[in-house]
């Protein structure tokens, strides 16, 4: 048995993609539809900075084909705080903005923590207890992107596993790469694309990542995004990996 694999990019509004990924002359209002037809997932990053309107989530759902998935980055007001246990009101506000309008196209929620945030088992455990399993009857899944070396701790892995949250597998020059299976899905963010490579990563590197995905998908659903690095190469990188796994 193999599980679904969803591969894509972060966002869809990026000027350097116009004329490189998006065809010249494509109207901006059609860019999401164009991207969704060529990816199998998009990580929504705007929700990290501000609340969105419920109608926006509905428009995103309508623009994407059946089987497409959006993952949604949680509000920075929930994660960028000294005491995570006090994040309850911010979490509730984030969840109430209209996420369920995405329906079956809602993938995991990404909770991203600052590189300066260190691991405190009691506080982090209290934070995880605040994350609901459902929202208006829709199942919720949670991914945790931690970026400080103190999270290389068995206690953190145990907490994530106890709450069924995935630890983000990050390919990054400085953030810790914690390759632990803690949920029924994996969340991967590849962040070292290079502009001199037409596909961001070399053919050999993409082959290696494709092989890893084939192995992971035997046991869990996969969400993988080409993020940052040379962002202009992200769509080509995602499409090249999708082709390898087709």
Helices and strands as residue ranges (DSSP letters): E 5-10, G 15-17, G 28-30, H 31-36, E 41-44, H 46-49, H 54-63, E 69-73, H 76-79, G 84-86, H 88-95, G 99-105, E 106-112, H 121-129, E 134-135, E 138-139, E 142-145, G 149-151, H 154-162, E 166-167, E 169-171, E 185-190, H 203-216, E 221-226, G 231-233, H 234-245
